[in-house]
């Protein structure tokens, strides 16, 4: 039986584990964004890059469906097995690796067979040359599907044992190999060098996760060591996971169709729109990949163990605490991204073949996407609550509504706002789904009243508006003094404006009587840290 955690709020433990993960993620993101800037400079935003990012969406969509289903059932069930029958962890992991490999390979073959027929029908606005290139790129990219799914199982194993940092480093290795392949092979292979780089990166990431898992001192049998040529016996625990995974597979299929739907609708727009949307999503996801991915892995593991040991009684309080903390941390990020959208895109991407027109298009999408940052995180946090409760039906219904809303709003807004309409559609959909998810889960959980969240939430919004105003004028002042024509002057102006906005956010939140900044400092205090680890 594993050691029981001390009673009390999980906030300090989650915060400290998340900070540890963030350092690893930040190191990886430096490499990722350097690689993205290099690739943008090499290829720009053209019909060929549009074809690549449309093609890349398909294997990525299929991999994410499987990986999210793994996350939905594998980590909570594996944590429960670890707590109650730890000797069964190895057989369960072995069965999961085998089953996921078979499922992912079968899905890849289906996609490869279907895409030549389906792509011209769902994206008829693509030119014949663009459609042919996209089909070929789908075939070239398909090996990443089983590789990413295997990496998902290995990451789930590490997270179940609360080793969160190692999976965060793997994307940096992927990005480095991707950029290296482009550097070496772009002349003879063109855009196909980018496809090969993605496959090599996924392969290296999966191998690295396996080697990292082998090197850790996990309990005996946690990582299977199969004899050569042996097929694992499917563990009974995998049957339970499979039953629980049916609804997440359906729900995630609906939910993760959104990026493909967005890119399909964007084929109505001029060349470069799909590429610009891809880069806007990547910049907007920076807070998530730096903090959010690790945070939600940490939360899922800690909450699963809390419910396994104590029951669901504390989950409502943990959700309230998490929602307010997320809103507080993300409000200044949203304000800064909306106000500094164009300087941020210029700073990260505008060089080489990525010109001012591509920057303008990317910044348009980024401004609208950033508005959905807090609803996106809130919805993901609430989804973790459903997963911990092992409720896989409600997320399916929410996924169905999400997919329908996103498509309807895309079609309604793209005509008036262009690429910005697709970004706004995403943000509005996230807001509606998060609000509905909160209304549904609060009925399931005992605990304190949820109405007191409204007043601190309003004060966070007011502090965020003050941040946006100050950030805007601080950037104008800094750019007027330092200029913004060179990389260093632009970086300095963005940094000064961002720091000014953050300072005003903290000051205004304290003036409005918000307790979150003091709570975060208290959680990080050394005396509290010693008590939590005692």
Buried (B, 14 or more C-beta within 10 A) or exposed (E): EBEEBEEEBBBBBBBBBBBBBBEBBBBBBEBBBBBBBBBBBBBBBBBBBBBBBBBBBBBBBBBBBBBBBBBBBBBBBBBBBBBEEBEBBBBBBBBBBBBBBEBBBEBBEEBBEEBBEEBBEEBEEBEEEBBBBBBBBBBBBBBBBBBBBBBBBBBBBBBBBBBBBBBBBBBBBBBBBBBBBBBEBBEEBBBBBBBBBBBBBBBBBBBBBBEBBEEEEBEEBBBBEEEEEEEBEBBEBBEBBBEBBBBBBBBBBBBBBBBBBBBBBBBBBBBBBBBBBBBBBBBBBBBBBBBBBBBBBBBBBBBBBBBBBEEBEBBBBBBBBBBBBBBBBBBBBBBBBBBBBBBBBBBBBBBBEBBEEBBBBBBBBBBBBBBBBBBBBBBBBBBBBBBBBBBBEBBBBBBBBBBEBBBEBBBEBBEEBBBBBBBBBBBBBBBBBBBBBBEBBBEBBEBEEBEEBEEBBEBBBBBBBBBBBBBBEBBEBBBEEBEBEEEEBBBBBBEBBBBBBBBBBBBBBBEBEBEBBEBBEEBEEEEBBEEBEE
